[in-house]
Amino acid sequence: MTRALLPAIALMMLAPTVAFAGDATAAHYSTSTTTIGTLLDDPAAKAIVEKNIPGMTTSAQIDMARGMTLKDIQQYSSDQVTDAKLAAIDAELAELPATN
């Protein structure tokens, strides 16, 4: 009986791996879903943020916001992080190669 279970257990162990590999899709950065930390860690994305919101990437408080998105911090800085700026950033981020 134990020998009969071994192939089944092996298949169960492989199933999640196969499903994950098949589901892997590349994604673009987004101001509403990508954390600021991720954007700061990518030089091209960081340059886009800095271009559209000058001084943000060099702010003394930016490290406290690394786990938030740009959309998240809009409520705290709506005069600088406007809908128009977020749309401009999203448009430029969409031109970057997709990330895995």
C-alpha positions, 0 to 999 in steps of 0.5 A: 500500500505504501508503494502505491501512495508514493507516485500520488504523493510525488504528483501532489508535490509537483502539482503546485509547482506546475500550476505556479509556473504556468500562472507566472505572468509578467506585470508592469509597475503601477502607482496603485499596486507597486510599493514605493520601495519597489519603485525606488529599487529600480533606477528607471522607475525611480527616475520616472517618479523623481521626474514627475514628483521632484524631490520625492525620491530624496525626501528624508521621510521616503524610507518610511513610505517604502511599504506604501504605494504612491496612490496610498500617500496621495491622501497625505500629499494631495497637492503634490501627488495629484491624479494627473501626476499619478496618471503620467507616472503610470503611463511612463511605467507602462513603457518599462519592460514588464517585471516578473 
